[in-house]
Amino acid sequence: MTPLWQVNGPHVPPSGRDRHVATGTGRGKASGPPRRIPDVHVIVLGIDPGVANTGYGVVAHHRGRLVALDGGVIETKAGQDAGARLAHIHERVGALMDEYTPDAVAVEDLYFGENARSAFAVGQARGVVILAAGQRAVRCSSYTPQQVKAAVCGSGRADKDQVQRMVQTLLMLQELPKPDHAADALAVAICHANGAPMAAALEAVSGNAGPRARVPLGAKTA
């Protein structure tokens, strides 16, 4: 597993986290006291799936800012049996979930411009990631590349360099996040984490969803 970089900013412990949800009283008269979107603490594991290289990025939404906790690439050898390669991805992704206990897993969706063989391989990698999340009862959401770019850069047509620079800026990293698969995974995590406060506010209003059921607007369950 290839590590990413030295992250900048405070480390947020993966366990013992407080989940703050608005508990305002009343049913929201226009003249009532102002209410704020709650200060939530959410950890998201972002995944850029692939059989040869699966990028991962762990991002926390903490006190109104985004913090990078970890990132890198899970690599498999081309000559290995396909089952062994997928088993390795499943094992390593599962280990990341056990270490950071994320509230959500965000996976980049298939890009249909790829050839059928590549798309099939990406689909297999996505499958074992979703399986690992399901085994731990962690909600998995899916985002298209265009959704991720729009969330991070403001444009669904942003190029990879723009995405890397914006990820570096949003997470206040000392260096550009590399390799590309890790940067893409962090971008997917940012895409999901940015919707966490609104999702928590909606949850507080509805009062019928647990912390692991938060799905930001625009996301679809994987």
Sequence and secondary structure as in RCSB ss.txt:
>XXXX:A:sequence
MTPLWQVNGPHVPPSGRDRHVATGTGRGKASGPPRRIPDVHVIVLGIDPGVANTGYGVVAHHRGRLVALDGGVIE
TKAGQDAGARLAHIHERVGALMDEYTPDAVAVEDLYFGENARSAFAVGQARGVVILAAGQRAVRCSSYTPQQVKA
AVCGSGRADKDQVQRMVQTLLMLQELPKPDHAADALAVAICHANGAPMAAALEAVSGNAGPRARVPLGAKTA
>XXXX:A:secstr
 EE     S    SSS         SS  TTS         EEEEEEE  SSEEEEEEEEEETTEEEEEEEEEEE
  TTS HHHHHHHHHHHHHHHHHHH  SEEEEE   TTS HHHHHHHHHHHHHHHHHHHHTT EEEEE HHHHHH
HHHS TT  HHHHHHHHHHHHT SS   SHHHHHHHHHHHHHHTTHHHHHHHHHHH    GGG   TT EE 
